[in-house]
Amino acid sequence: MIEARQLTKFFGQTKAVDNVSFTVKKGEVLGFLGPNAAGKSTTMRMIVGYLPPTSGSALIGGADVTSDSLTARRLLGYLPENAPVYPDMSVTAFLDFVAKIRGFSGAARKKAVNDTIEKCFLTEVRRQTVGTLSKGFKQRVCFAQSILHDPPYLILDEPTDGLDPNQKHEVRSMIRAMGRDKAIILSTHILEEVEAVCTRAVIIARGVIVADDTPEGLRLMSAVHGCVNLTVAAAAENQAAEAMRGIEGVTKVEVLERARSGVTLRAYPAPGLAALADSVARKLAEAGVAIESLETERGRLDEVFRRITLKK
């Protein structure tokens, strides 16, 4: 697995990362999240051996990235931020260069390059120089070099940065597939990506870990988890609100939106109350109020992220 053990990093007198520890096992895709200047990129760079920690250690497959760096790097695929690639090389020449560095030769090298080009949807630009590519294609070339040697451990920093929606879907599908038998850390600021790809999420703020849970576990921390949102005709607003306030276990009813087409209301359940939607639908039917739409909130990761990263 990938292990971070009490990683700490000072820049002068500034402590950027403070005693960060976590593990990522094979079969896990860990989303590593944090606001700007939270220590996210610094932690990633220590784990891959790019930055030496002030104290603590990082291990890749049991190999310490500081004292046994070559072993650790052989096991690792790394996609840095901002896709640093050689602009004067063609896509094929660049990946061939990476394959040679990784120890491939002869037919095996050619196969590794061709397979990776196909897997990363780079066939149409394989003969272009990297410097002439769009940001999205450069990102895919850099992603390709990280997986060319089929490493058991992957660290990806903003892997879908600059990609269009179709390209994002392709890369996310690849990460999900690889996550079945690899240990993957995916650094991102896109909460949608965590929901789409990750089996677990670690959130860092002010250099320390403030949450470590599954996406669903984080949703449970949301203030709106389990709430019922429903839309009724504007004329039925007061009647609907009064009916919902009469339901046992409803702690609050509020108006989310008023429009000509209707009014959207939200009912908040008491902690632990289940199946509120059934009670709401039944109560409004008894009151003769027609429901135009109804949904139960799963909880919102953006709200949880803001709350726990802004907490002092």
BAFI-3210 file (N, C-alpha, C; in Angstrom, 3 decimals, decimal comma, padded with zeros to 6 digits):
// residues 312
n [1|2|3|4|5|6|7|8|9|10|11|12|13|14|15|16|17|18|19|20|21|22|23|24|25|26|27|28|29|30|31|32|33|34|35|36|37|38|39|40|41|42|43|44|45|46|47|48|49|50|51|52|53|54|55|56|57|58|59|60|61|62|63|64|65|66|67|68|69|70|71|72|73|74|75|76|77|78|79|80|81|82|83|84|85|86|87|88|89|90|91|92|93|94|95|96|97|98|99|100|101|102|103|104|105|106|107|108|109|110|111|112|113|114|115|116|117|118|119|120|121|122|123|124|125|126|127|128|129|130|131|132|133|134|135|136|137|138|139|140|141|142|143|144|145|146|147|148|149|150|151|152|153|154|155|156|157|158|159|160|161|162|163|164|165|166|167|168|169|170|171|172|173|174|175|176|177|178|179|180|181|182|183|184|185|186|187|188|189|190|191|192|193|194|195|196|197|198|199|200|201|202|203|204|205|206|207|208|209|210|211|212|213|214|215|216|217|218|219|220|221|222|223|224|225|226|227|228|229|230|231|232|233|234|235|236|237|238|239|240|241|242|243|244|245|246|247|248|249|250|251|252|253|254|255|256|257|258|259|260|261|262|263|264|265|266|267|268|269|270|271|272|273|274|275|276|277|278|279|280|281|282|283|284|285|286|287|288|289|290|291|292|293|294|295|296|297|298|299|300|301|302|303|304|305|306|307|308|309|310|311|312]
n.u [000,827|000,203|001,741|001,550|003,387|003,158|003,894|005,570|006,177|008,211|008,559|010,929|009,967|007,382|004,874|003,836|002,730|001,396|002,092|000,842|-000,879|-001,823|-003,163|-003,266|-004,790|-004,456|-006,953|-008,285|-009,362|-008,270|-009,486|-007,883|-008,250|-008,512|-008,571|-007,052|-003,593|-003,638|-001,865|-001,958|-000,706|001,957|002,073|001,570|003,862|005,850|005,185|005,752|008,460|009,560|009,820|011,724|010,659|010,359|010,081|008,986|007,764|007,336|005,971|006,059|004,587|005,951|008,516|010,685|010,423|012,492|014,852|014,972|014,671|014,736|013,572|011,001|010,130|010,113|007,840|005,830|003,487|003,271|001,448|002,145|001,141|-000,119|000,873|003,796|005,717|007,970|008,137|009,128|009,222|007,613|004,430|004,628|007,440|008,049|006,714|008,029|010,589|010,082|009,362|011,781|013,374|012,019|012,869|012,053|012,528|013,207|010,713|008,891|008,986|007,985|005,410|004,380|004,307|002,552|000,215|-000,392|-000,828|-003,144|-004,879|-005,106|-006,361|-004,901|-004,241|-004,835|-003,156|-000,580|001,725|002,170|004,009|004,445|004,272|002,482|000,007|-003,337|-004,345|-005,818|-005,048|-002,302|-002,446|-003,442|-001,310|000,632|-000,678|-000,613|002,144|002,345|001,054|002,184|004,000|002,426|002,007|001,712|000,959|-000,465|-000,232|-002,009|-002,230|-004,638|-005,945|-007,861|-007,684|-008,227|-009,484|-012,163|-015,750|-016,280|-013,721|-013,045|-014,862|-013,870|-011,262|-011,905|-013,320|-011,251|-009,624|-011,325|-011,506|-008,792|-008,495|-009,433|-007,424|-005,216|-003,479|-004,514|-003,967|-005,732|-005,496|-007,555|-009,676|-012,200|-015,288|-017,250|-015,726|-014,728|-017,061|-017,604|-015,452|-013,928|-013,309|-012,879|-012,205|-009,878|-009,620|-007,787|-006,763|-005,234|-002,845|-003,370|-005,117|-008,563|-010,759|-011,610|-013,037|-015,597|-017,132|-019,923|-020,080|-019,168|-021,257|-023,235|-022,603|-023,637|-025,714|-028,144|-028,689|-030,978|-033,107|-036,258|-037,136|-039,637|-041,910|-044,706|-047,827|-047,963|-050,131|-050,645|-048,737|-048,776|-050,545|-049,244|-046,837|-047,827|-048,969|-046,671|-045,298|-046,793|-046,019|-044,723|-041,471|-040,454|-038,400|-038,063|-039,364|-038,751|-038,773|-037,376|-037,387|-039,308|-041,381|-043,114|-044,031|-044,246|-043,707|-040,860|-040,214|-038,520|-038,195|-036,903|-035,582|-035,723|-032,755|-031,794|-034,282|-036,058|-037,209|-038,691|-039,767|-041,933|-043,761|-044,195|-045,330|-047,665|-048,967|-049,416|-051,067|-053,288|-054,010|-054,878|-053,110|-051,440|-048,462|-045,817|-043,135|-040,739|-038,029|-035,459|-032,833|-029,463|-027,392|-024,780|-021,682|-020,206|-021,101|-020,337|-017,563|-016,938|-017,710|-016,058|-013,491|-013,307|-013,614|-012,238]
n.v [-001,193|002,401|004,565|007,241|008,580|010,414|012,813|015,852|019,206|021,994|025,290|027,431|029,248|028,537|026,192|023,949|021,426|019,276|016,685|014,547|011,579|008,635|005,755|003,954|001,328|-001,438|-001,556|000,633|003,956|006,910|010,056|013,086|015,979|019,560|023,055|025,879|026,328|024,550|022,542|020,362|019,802|019,874|017,699|015,587|015,798|015,117|012,453|011,240|011,589|013,864|016,162|016,409|015,335|017,342|015,998|012,644|010,048|008,453|005,672|003,486|000,685|-000,557|000,387|002,932|006,267|008,025|006,748|004,462|005,115|004,478|001,909|002,498|004,311|002,766|001,295|003,077|005,247|008,540|011,439|014,631|018,003|020,326|019,110|018,533|018,165|017,277|019,720|019,701|017,145|014,500|012,937|010,119|009,794|010,919|009,187|006,842|007,477|007,668|005,014|003,726|004,748|003,530|000,968|-000,686|-002,475|-003,180|-005,156|-005,207|-002,633|-001,112|-002,179|-001,444|001,343|001,686|000,426|002,080|004,553|003,951|003,270|005,689|007,281|008,672|008,324|009,875|012,047|011,166|011,611|014,283|017,135|017,666|020,274|021,520|020,683|020,813|021,934|019,915|017,579|017,565|017,038|014,454|013,125|013,346|011,916|009,454|008,771|008,211|005,805|004,006|001,928|000,194|000,498|-000,629|001,283|004,482|007,986|010,774|014,024|016,306|014,988|015,381|017,959|020,602|019,032|018,264|017,622|015,024|013,893|013,933|012,054|009,732|009,499|009,299|006,888|005,137|005,412|004,425|001,743|000,912|001,199|-001,095|-002,961|-001,571|000,751|003,975|007,446|010,365|013,602|016,386|019,225|019,089|018,307|016,753|014,880|013,303|012,003|010,602|008,862|008,101|005,877|006,599|009,493|011,960|014,915|017,860|020,674|023,727|022,372|020,047|016,898|016,933|015,387|011,995|009,704|007,736|008,855|008,684|008,570|011,135|012,607|012,045|013,789|016,152|019,026|018,924|016,304|013,717|015,460|016,522|017,727|019,453|020,383|022,453|023,844|027,428|028,570|026,722|026,894|027,738|025,885|023,458|023,819|024,045|021,515|019,870|020,747|019,587|016,981|014,331|014,518|016,264|018,978|021,527|023,678|025,160|027,711|027,227|028,227|030,523|030,661|031,413|029,056|027,424|026,588|025,740|023,746|022,817|020,185|019,486|016,670|015,158|013,994|010,752|010,020|008,126|007,512|009,879|011,005|009,371|009,902|012,643|012,668|011,214|012,820|015,233|014,329|013,633|016,195|017,198|018,378|018,735|017,265|018,355|017,694|015,656|014,959|013,235|014,498|013,515|014,567|017,044|017,355|019,673|021,501|020,219|020,161|022,948|023,642|022,092|022,781|025,486|025,754|026,889]
n.w [000,000|-000,151|002,068|004,315|006,861|009,561|008,256|007,973|007,059|006,883|005,580|005,882|008,653|008,424|008,829|006,613|006,276|008,682|010,542|009,061|008,410|006,703|004,979|001,877|000,384|-001,961|-004,430|-003,577|-004,332|-003,488|-002,799|-002,521|-000,935|-000,618|000,263|-001,494|-000,716|001,399|001,923|000,360|-002,229|-001,406|000,356|-001,457|-003,044|-001,247|-000,774|-003,230|-003,316|-004,353|-002,800|000,151|003,368|006,351|008,701|009,508|007,238|004,000|002,298|-000,480|-001,475|000,618|000,345|001,354|000,342|000,598|001,664|000,113|-002,613|-005,450|-005,648|-004,708|-006,683|-008,963|-008,576|-008,836|-010,449|-011,591|-011,979|-012,359|-011,393|-013,825|-016,148|-017,024|-019,751|-022,482|-024,864|-027,500|-028,432|-030,273|-029,571|-029,630|-029,563|-027,087|-025,278|-025,920|-025,055|-022,284|-021,825|-022,335|-020,258|-018,186|-018,448|-020,516|-023,590|-027,086|-028,736|-026,643|-025,659|-027,786|-027,905|-025,389|-025,641|-027,871|-026,907|-024,737|-025,964|-027,390|-025,275|-023,945|-025,761|-027,792|-030,401|-032,695|-032,449|-032,277|-033,780|-033,593|-032,336|-028,864|-027,929|-029,642|-028,967|-027,576|-024,266|-023,009|-024,447|-023,882|-021,172|-021,246|-022,453|-020,452|-018,475|-019,733|-019,634|-016,963|-016,551|-018,247|-017,620|-016,238|-013,322|-009,879|-008,065|-008,048|-008,313|-008,782|-009,772|-010,037|-012,387|-014,434|-015,243|-017,442|-019,344|-021,641|-021,160|-022,303|-022,446|-019,741|-018,775|-020,028|-018,869|-016,144|-016,172|-016,834|-014,553|-012,553|-013,423|-013,232|-010,536|-009,349|-008,913|-008,110|-005,939|-005,517|-005,396|-005,765|-006,355|-006,121|-006,735|-007,452|-006,500|-007,654|-008,985|-006,936|-006,107|-008,440|-008,858|-006,562|-003,782|-001,244|000,797|001,755|003,518|003,712|005,603|006,387|006,719|008,171|008,559|008,259|007,776|007,044|005,221|003,550|000,442|000,799|003,582|004,202|003,122|004,973|006,954|006,182|006,573|005,300|004,802|004,286|004,204|002,787|-000,312|-002,020|-004,635|-005,054|-006,244|-006,430|-005,080|-003,137|-001,192|001,630|002,736|002,211|003,654|006,263|006,594|006,495|008,731|010,655|010,754|012,634|013,893|012,029|012,000|010,965|008,436|005,366|002,794|-000,325|-002,928|-004,788|-007,538|-010,644|-011,640|-009,445|-005,928|-004,067|-001,331|001,703|003,995|007,156|008,793|012,121|013,836|012,813|011,860|009,574|006,182|005,616|003,332|002,569|004,628|004,203|001,615|002,109|004,048|002,669|000,660|002,156|002,922|000,576|-001,220|-004,216|-005,305|-007,229|-007,678|-005,927|-003,797|-001,951|-000,091|-000,444|000,854|000,798|-000,631|-001,145|000,743|003,147|002,762|002,740|005,346|007,090|006,284|006,696|009,354|012,374]
ca.u [000,000|000,859|001,642|002,118|003,588|003,473|004,606|005,598|007,052|008,387|009,246|011,356|009,232|005,992|004,575|002,886|002,071|001,560|001,849|-000,183|-000,750|-002,935|-002,740|-004,141|-004,573|-004,841|-008,407|-008,833|-009,052|-008,393|-009,540|-007,136|-008,889|-008,193|-008,572|-005,734|-002,627|-003,958|-000,794|-002,275|000,355|003,198|001,974|001,733|005,261|006,643|004,884|006,438|009,897|010,011|010,222|012,041|009,913|011,115|010,057|008,041|008,207|006,330|006,359|005,336|004,777|006,917|009,816|010,726|010,736|013,728|016,012|014,961|013,938|014,606|012,568|009,684|009,747|009,797|006,483|004,934|003,183|003,002|000,999|002,278|000,241|000,208|001,357|005,143|006,202|008,922|007,303|009,691|009,103|006,289|003,790|005,223|008,838|008,068|006,343|009,116|011,642|009,668|009,429|013,198|013,784|011,372|013,522|011,525|013,386|012,760|009,288|008,106|008,909|007,065|004,050|003,956|003,988|001,345|-000,937|-000,710|-001,416|-004,530|-005,643|-005,319|-007,036|-003,932|-003,855|-004,941|-002,106|000,651|002,885|002,310|004,874|003,653|004,063|001,386|-001,246|-004,192|-004,100|-006,415|-004,220|-001,063|-002,764|-003,569|000,045|001,273|-001,349|-000,133|003,462|002,238|000,517|002,814|004,667|001,415|002,468|000,690|000,598|-000,606|-000,525|-002,480|-002,509|-005,584|-005,823|-008,779|-007,526|-008,144|-010,180|-013,572|-016,586|-016,107|-012,401|-013,130|-015,565|-012,953|-010,197|-012,500|-013,621|-009,973|-009,175|-012,182|-011,114|-007,478|-008,608|-009,816|-006,264|-004,107|-003,701|-004,477|-004,296|-006,168|-005,636|-008,488|-010,526|-013,522|-016,045|-017,935|-014,773|-014,688|-018,257|-017,595|-014,306|-013,213|-013,923|-012,602|-011,715|-009,176|-009,652|-006,732|-006,919|-004,209|-001,765|-003,757|-006,277|-009,785|-011,774|-011,160|-014,257|-016,109|-018,005|-021,236|-019,916|-019,102|-022,606|-024,011|-022,273|-024,277|-026,878|-029,380|-028,853|-032,276|-034,173|-037,150|-037,456|-040,787|-042,481|-046,170|-048,333|-047,757|-051,309|-050,706|-047,546|-049,064|-051,184|-048,217|-045,916|-048,525|-049,106|-045,367|-044,959|-047,557|-045,476|-043,847|-040,067|-040,006|-037,904|-038,134|-039,787|-038,347|-038,983|-036,121|-037,540|-040,647|-041,423|-044,476|-044,421|-044,494|-042,883|-040,085|-040,079|-037,640|-038,520|-035,740|-035,972|-034,966|-031,676|-032,160|-035,596|-035,954|-038,394|-039,483|-040,469|-043,224|-044,646|-044,546|-046,255|-048,946|-049,588|-049,907|-052,212|-054,425|-054,396|-055,364|-052,107|-050,775|-047,003|-045,297|-041,881|-040,297|-036,765|-034,775|-031,431|-028,450|-026,331|-024,010|-020,257|-019,668|-021,426|-019,476|-016,201|-016,803|-017,850|-014,938|-012,230|-013,333|-013,676|-010,980]
ca.v [000,000|003,703|005,002|008,503|008,416|011,631|013,727|017,257|019,994|023,426|026,172|028,455|029,121|028,206|024,765|023,736|020,138|019,035|015,358|013,897|010,124|007,855|004,651|003,633|-000,079|-001,843|-001,594|001,913|005,218|007,923|011,449|013,933|017,269|020,654|024,378|026,395|026,536|023,670|021,565|019,194|019,516|019,601|016,312|014,703|015,838|014,340|011,025|010,722|011,772|015,104|017,027|015,671|015,822|017,819|014,805|011,652|009,257|007,948|004,377|002,985|-000,770|-000,922|001,033|004,324|007,093|008,757|005,875|003,425|005,895|003,816|000,843|003,140|004,941|001,711|000,812|004,226|006,113|009,864|012,515|015,908|019,078|021,164|018,311|018,885|017,252|017,912|020,256|019,505|015,740|014,025|012,129|008,781|009,869|011,173|007,963|005,892|007,928|007,256|003,549|003,361|005,048|002,543|-000,329|-001,454|-002,503|-004,015|-005,277|-004,890|-001,181|-000,658|-002,591|-000,619|002,678|001,616|000,114|003,254|005,547|003,536|003,315|007,091|007,979|009,609|007,862|010,933|013,076|010,479|012,137|015,717|017,521|017,928|021,707|021,996|020,083|021,550|021,627|018,620|016,507|017,517|016,363|013,013|012,598|013,217|010,784|008,239|008,385|007,720|004,437|003,220|000,723|-000,534|000,467|-001,013|002,454|005,671|009,262|011,624|015,377|016,967|014,248|015,808|019,406|021,005|018,116|018,557|016,632|013,672|013,419|013,660|010,776|008,658|009,353|008,795|005,462|004,434|005,401|003,467|000,382|000,619|001,182|-002,416|-003,742|-000,671|001,764|005,245|008,727|011,320|014,938|017,148|020,200|018,917|017,380|015,825|013,824|012,413|011,164|009,770|007,963|007,717|005,020|007,222|010,858|012,628|016,367|018,526|022,130|024,309|021,419|018,871|016,162|017,287|014,357|010,790|008,909|007,483|009,948|008,558|008,957|012,599|013,102|011,931|014,948|017,334|019,527|018,648|014,866|013,215|016,449|016,302|018,896|019,206|021,536|022,475|025,070|028,602|028,799|025,712|027,008|027,764|024,622|022,414|024,062|023,721|020,060|019,275|021,066|018,693|015,613|014,040|014,371|017,374|020,029|022,837|023,744|026,444|027,918|027,311|029,034|030,882|030,964|031,373|027,658|026,741|026,888|024,593|023,730|021,780|019,733|018,936|015,626|014,981|013,008|009,337|009,763|007,513|007,478|011,099|011,269|008,672|010,635|013,906|012,378|010,795|013,954|016,201|013,714|013,783|017,606|017,553|019,173|017,984|017,419|018,360|016,927|015,352|014,227|013,185|014,933|012,558|015,318|017,782|017,364|021,038|022,107|019,585|020,636|024,331|023,729|021,538|023,439|026,857|025,698|027,254]
ca.w [000,000|-000,008|003,464|004,798|008,298|010,330|007,371|008,388|006,199|007,142|004,656|006,830|009,904|008,118|008,799|005,520|006,524|010,105|011,116|008,231|008,297|006,146|004,116|000,740|000,036|-003,305|-004,551|-003,134|-005,005|-002,437|-003,184|-001,581|-001,165|000,283|-000,377|-001,868|000,381|002,524|002,106|-000,464|-003,201|-000,665|000,833|-002,616|-003,487|-000,285|-000,946|-004,421|-003,181|-004,992|-001,697|001,373|004,530|007,503|009,551|009,029|006,094|003,067|001,739|-001,643|-001,489|001,651|000,100|001,790|-000,828|000,854|001,828|-000,930|-003,609|-006,747|-005,528|-004,595|-007,952|-009,939|-008,303|-008,803|-011,578|-011,035|-012,852|-011,654|-011,767|-014,987|-017,284|-017,505|-020,794|-023,390|-025,951|-028,842|-028,818|-030,667|-028,517|-029,661|-029,127|-025,651|-024,559|-026,139|-024,136|-020,932|-021,769|-022,240|-018,876|-017,310|-018,611|-021,636|-024,777|-028,194|-029,052|-025,440|-025,565|-028,824|-027,516|-024,252|-026,162|-028,698|-026,050|-023,916|-026,866|-027,658|-024,027|-023,558|-026,853|-028,353|-031,734|-033,711|-032,286|-031,894|-034,511|-033,342|-031,225|-027,671|-027,789|-030,496|-028,503|-026,654|-022,851|-022,703|-024,990|-023,091|-019,918|-021,517|-022,688|-019,144|-017,828|-020,395|-019,123|-015,583|-016,502|-019,311|-017,087|-015,464|-011,930|-008,887|-007,265|-008,881|-007,660|-009,870|-009,295|-010,944|-013,649|-015,490|-015,458|-018,844|-020,246|-021,886|-020,469|-022,840|-022,034|-018,305|-018,608|-020,420|-017,869|-014,901|-016,374|-016,750|-013,148|-011,836|-013,817|-012,665|-009,082|-008,832|-008,471|-007,781|-004,902|-006,256|-004,766|-006,768|-005,782|-006,927|-006,063|-008,059|-005,653|-008,558|-009,307|-005,774|-006,161|-009,638|-008,969|-005,334|-002,770|000,052|000,647|002,852|003,346|004,468|005,720|007,267|006,915|008,950|008,050|008,996|007,527|006,348|005,187|002,207|-000,002|001,435|004,983|004,243|002,877|006,211|007,790|005,618|007,315|004,566|004,571|004,701|004,006|001,650|-001,117|-002,868|-005,311|-005,144|-006,874|-005,582|-004,239|-002,083|-000,338|003,070|003,104|002,207|004,759|007,516|006,672|006,812|010,128|011,515|010,721|013,774|013,527|011,179|012,891|010,327|007,040|004,798|001,364|-001,079|-004,131|-005,248|-008,968|-011,177|-011,863|-008,186|-004,764|-003,583|000,121|002,262|005,352|007,848|009,733|013,352|013,652|012,859|011,279|008,252|005,312|005,746|002,078|002,609|005,542|003,552|000,520|002,693|004,735|001,689|-000,019|003,083|002,940|-000,747|-001,923|-005,295|-005,334|-008,596|-007,643|-004,559|-003,727|-000,662|-000,179|000,009|001,516|-000,197|-000,317|-001,154|002,040|004,156|002,503|003,217|006,793|007,852|005,939|007,206|010,810|012,996]
c.u [000,867|000,653|002,288|002,186|004,070|004,298|004,449|006,576|007,016|009,020|009,658|010,666|007,778|005,810|003,476|002,083|002,414|001,128|000,745|000,114|-002,004|-002,348|-003,758|-003,806|-004,942|-006,360|-009,080|-008,425|-009,331|-008,418|-008,864|-007,527|-008,393|-008,295|-007,165|-004,894|-002,934|-002,825|-000,964|-001,133|001,680|003,209|002,203|003,198|006,181|006,421|005,624|007,948|010,439|010,492|010,600|011,208|010,852|011,190|008,958|008,574|007,017|006,858|005,452|005,607|005,828|008,277|009,753|011,188|012,009|014,930|016,092|014,208|013,727|013,563|011,169|009,228|009,467|008,354|005,420|004,719|002,733|002,601|001,115|001,233|000,789|000,961|002,731|005,673|007,152|008,200|007,826|009,637|007,707|005,732|004,433|006,658|008,929|007,754|007,399|010,298|011,331|009,778|010,877|013,722|013,244|011,925|012,975|012,516|012,742|011,264|008,408|007,930|007,905|005,625|003,529|003,533|002,684|000,096|-001,371|-001,338|-002,881|-005,400|-006,000|-005,885|-006,146|-003,550|-003,840|-003,835|-000,727|001,897|003,076|003,325|003,998|003,331|002,923|000,025|-002,046|-003,860|-004,638|-005,581|-002,881|-001,294|-002,864|-002,204|000,758|000,648|-000,829|001,227|003,381|001,764|001,214|003,400|003,740|001,804|001,356|000,211|000,600|-000,900|-000,793|-002,888|-003,360|-005,592|-006,751|-008,709|-007,387|-008,871|-011,628|-014,424|-016,424|-014,772|-012,383|-013,791|-014,642|-011,889|-010,749|-012,839|-012,351|-009,496|-010,002|-011,764|-009,779|-007,544|-009,005|-008,609|-005,022|-004,481|-003,497|-004,806|-004,595|-006,383|-006,535|-009,171|-011,959|-014,293|-016,816|-017,034|-014,669|-015,873|-018,189|-016,563|-013,874|-014,017|-013,770|-012,067|-011,023|-009,193|-008,623|-007,002|-005,896|-003,140|-002,115|-004,974|-007,490|-010,918|-011,146|-012,329|-014,589|-016,927|-019,377|-021,176|-019,833|-020,476|-023,456|-023,759|-022,974|-025,511|-028,183|-029,567|-030,199|-033,414|-035,012|-037,433|-038,655|-041,293|-043,985|-046,573|-048,196|-048,920|-051,378|-049,541|-047,865|-049,663|-050,159|-047,264|-046,552|-048,665|-047,791|-044,948|-045,700|-047,062|-044,525|-042,409|-039,566|-039,628|-038,031|-038,622|-039,404|-038,639|-037,616|-036,240|-039,021|-040,560|-042,863|-044,974|-044,723|-043,533|-042,175|-039,834|-039,124|-038,070|-037,292|-036,184|-035,168|-033,878|-032,193|-033,507|-035,440|-037,279|-039,286|-040,298|-041,845|-044,229|-045,120|-045,579|-047,637|-049,696|-050,165|-051,073|-053,460|-054,939|-054,907|-054,414|-051,413|-049,283|-046,535|-043,975|-041,471|-038,993|-036,212|-033,318|-030,506|-027,399|-025,415|-022,550|-019,691|-019,935|-020,539|-018,044|-016,003|-016,806|-016,595|-013,598|-012,164|-013,362|-012,297|-010,621]
c.v [001,251|004,160|006,372|008,408|009,723|012,626|015,172|018,000|021,465|024,086|027,395|028,230|028,694|026,699|024,525|022,454|019,706|017,620|014,593|012,414|009,532|006,724|004,489|002,215|-000,335|-002,027|-000,321|003,035|006,313|009,321|012,290|015,376|018,312|021,974|024,781|026,658|025,683|022,710|020,330|018,838|019,209|018,168|015,339|014,646|015,128|012,846|010,450|010,919|013,024|016,123|016,167|016,202|016,390|016,722|013,887|010,924|008,874|006,665|004,030|001,489|-001,234|-000,278|002,498|005,206|007,908|007,838|004,776|003,968|005,142|002,706|001,435|003,676|003,925|001,243|001,871|004,847|007,451|010,826|013,823|016,915|019,818|020,431|018,719|017,827|018,011|018,412|019,961|018,058|015,462|013,175|010,745|008,801|010,095|009,902|006,870|006,209|007,488|005,736|003,065|003,601|003,996|001,127|-001,198|-001,410|-003,372|-003,977|-004,909|-003,378|-000,624|-000,981|-001,717|000,766|002,644|001,343|001,333|004,358|005,222|003,692|004,752|007,943|009,076|009,289|008,994|011,981|012,452|011,031|013,646|015,976|017,970|019,412|022,256|021,493|021,047|021,145|020,257|017,460|016,420|016,775|014,858|012,379|012,386|012,075|009,468|007,803|007,804|006,269|003,499|001,911|-000,099|-000,642|000,042|000,156|003,695|006,889|010,277|012,973|016,090|016,278|014,708|017,313|019,706|020,106|018,560|017,453|015,204|013,069|013,099|012,320|009,606|008,418|008,810|007,314|004,629|004,322|004,415|002,035|-000,003|000,507|-000,161|-003,200|-002,883|000,164|003,122|006,405|009,718|012,663|015,766|018,205|020,087|017,861|016,359|014,633|012,807|011,465|010,174|008,652|007,343|006,798|005,612|008,616|011,312|014,114|016,983|020,030|022,627|023,286|020,174|018,197|016,497|016,300|013,209|009,821|008,565|008,687|009,890|008,939|010,464|013,214|013,070|013,109|016,221|017,723|019,214|017,165|014,405|014,209|016,070|017,640|018,569|020,504|021,369|023,757|026,239|028,829|027,843|025,824|026,899|026,453|023,493|022,570|023,684|022,216|019,404|019,572|020,164|017,261|015,414|013,810|015,427|018,536|021,429|022,679|025,115|026,490|028,060|028,242|029,305|031,275|030,898|029,945|026,907|027,166|025,610|024,762|022,632|021,481|019,062|017,869|015,693|013,944|011,588|009,015|009,247|007,650|008,700|011,365|010,599|009,424|011,942|013,664|012,019|011,983|014,957|015,635|013,850|015,222|018,076|018,426|018,301|018,301|017,331|017,612|016,744|014,572|014,274|013,555|013,847|013,238|015,918|017,900|018,785|021,738|021,543|020,089|022,045|024,386|023,228|022,183|024,874|026,904|026,005|026,279]
c.w [000,000|001,427|003,657|006,312|008,924|009,500|007,850|007,488|006,604|005,928|005,472|008,160|009,684|008,039|007,764|005,707|007,936|010,493|010,371|008,091|007,665|005,315|002,991|000,307|-001,415|-003,350|-004,078|-004,089|-003,987|-003,043|-002,117|-001,864|-000,186|-000,449|-000,781|-000,621|001,597|002,853|001,249|-001,414|-002,517|-000,158|-000,311|-003,049|-002,517|-000,487|-002,157|-004,361|-003,832|-003,956|-000,495|002,537|005,585|008,549|009,048|007,808|005,224|002,446|000,572|-001,717|-000,506|001,488|000,495|000,631|-000,635|000,880|000,772|-002,145|-004,930|-006,715|-005,498|-005,946|-009,046|-009,800|-008,555|-010,182|-011,027|-012,136|-012,075|-012,126|-012,991|-016,092|-017,805|-018,483|-021,713|-024,639|-027,351|-029,307|-029,369|-029,524|-028,453|-029,145|-027,621|-024,873|-024,759|-025,220|-022,699|-020,784|-021,629|-020,832|-017,915|-017,522|-019,716|-022,802|-025,852|-028,417|-027,856|-025,289|-026,576|-028,451|-026,370|-024,721|-026,942|-027,863|-025,237|-024,758|-027,150|-026,409|-023,641|-024,686|-027,468|-029,798|-032,751|-033,595|-032,044|-032,597|-034,317|-032,229|-030,059|-027,521|-028,618|-030,028|-027,639|-025,219|-022,483|-023,211|-024,247|-021,776|-020,127|-021,798|-021,360|-018,348|-018,407|-019,850|-017,717|-015,512|-017,478|-018,797|-016,187|-013,991|-010,974|-008,042|-008,155|-008,011|-008,761|-009,309|-010,349|-012,321|-014,760|-015,754|-016,948|-019,817|-020,455|-021,237|-020,983|-022,407|-020,532|-018,054|-018,931|-019,354|-016,556|-015,003|-016,270|-015,301|-012,337|-012,141|-013,199|-011,146|-008,501|-008,318|-008,225|-006,562|-005,556|-005,324|-005,876|-006,076|-006,686|-006,083|-006,573|-007,262|-006,476|-008,891|-008,166|-005,811|-007,315|-009,578|-007,641|-004,424|-001,371|-000,196|001,919|002,539|004,280|004,474|006,729|007,649|007,700|008,319|008,917|008,737|006,758|006,358|003,743|001,759|000,649|002,908|005,147|004,011|004,144|007,147|007,321|006,421|006,605|004,274|005,118|004,565|002,782|000,977|-001,992|-003,461|-005,409|-005,868|-005,901|-004,628|-003,056|-001,092|001,148|003,545|003,184|003,388|006,088|007,686|007,067|008,248|011,103|011,520|011,896|013,292|012,569|012,084|012,303|008,903|006,520|003,313|000,690|-002,269|-004,405|-006,714|-009,429|-011,320|-010,571|-007,102|-004,332|-002,090|000,546|003,694|005,952|008,854|011,034|013,108|013,772|012,260|009,856|007,492|005,493|004,485|002,057|003,477|004,911|002,452|001,058|003,307|003,734|000,886|000,836|003,097|001,576|-001,545|-002,971|-005,306|-006,781|-008,705|-006,185|-004,627|-002,310|-000,864|000,355|000,878|000,474|000,227|-000,288|000,173|003,155|004,007|003,048|004,740|007,519|007,495|006,439|008,720|011,410|014,113]
res [m|i|e|a|r|q|l|t|k|f|f|g|q|t|k|a|v|d|n|v|s|f|t|v|k|k|g|e|v|l|g|f|l|g|p|n|a|a|g|k|s|t|t|m|r|m|i|v|g|y|l|p|p|t|s|g|s|a|l|i|g|g|a|d|v|t|s|d|s|l|t|a|r|r|l|l|g|y|l|p|e|n|a|p|v|y|p|d|m|s|v|t|a|f|l|d|f|v|a|k|i|r|g|f|s|g|a|a|r|k|k|a|v|n|d|t|i|e|k|c|f|l|t|e|v|r|r|q|t|v|g|t|l|s|k|g|f|k|q|r|v|c|f|a|q|s|i|l|h|d|p|p|y|l|i|l|d|e|p|t|d|g|l|d|p|n|q|k|h|e|v|r|s|m|i|r|a|m|g|r|d|k|a|i|i|l|s|t|h|i|l|e|e|v|e|a|v|c|t|r|a|v|i|i|a|r|g|v|i|v|a|d|d|t|p|e|g|l|r|l|m|s|a|v|h|g|c|v|n|l|t|v|a|a|a|a|e|n|q|a|a|e|a|m|r|g|i|e|g|v|t|k|v|e|v|l|e|r|a|r|s|g|v|t|l|r|a|y|p|a|p|g|l|a|a|l|a|d|s|v|a|r|k|l|a|e|a|g|v|a|i|e|s|l|e|t|e|r|g|r|l|d|e|v|f|r|r|i|t|l|k|k]
***
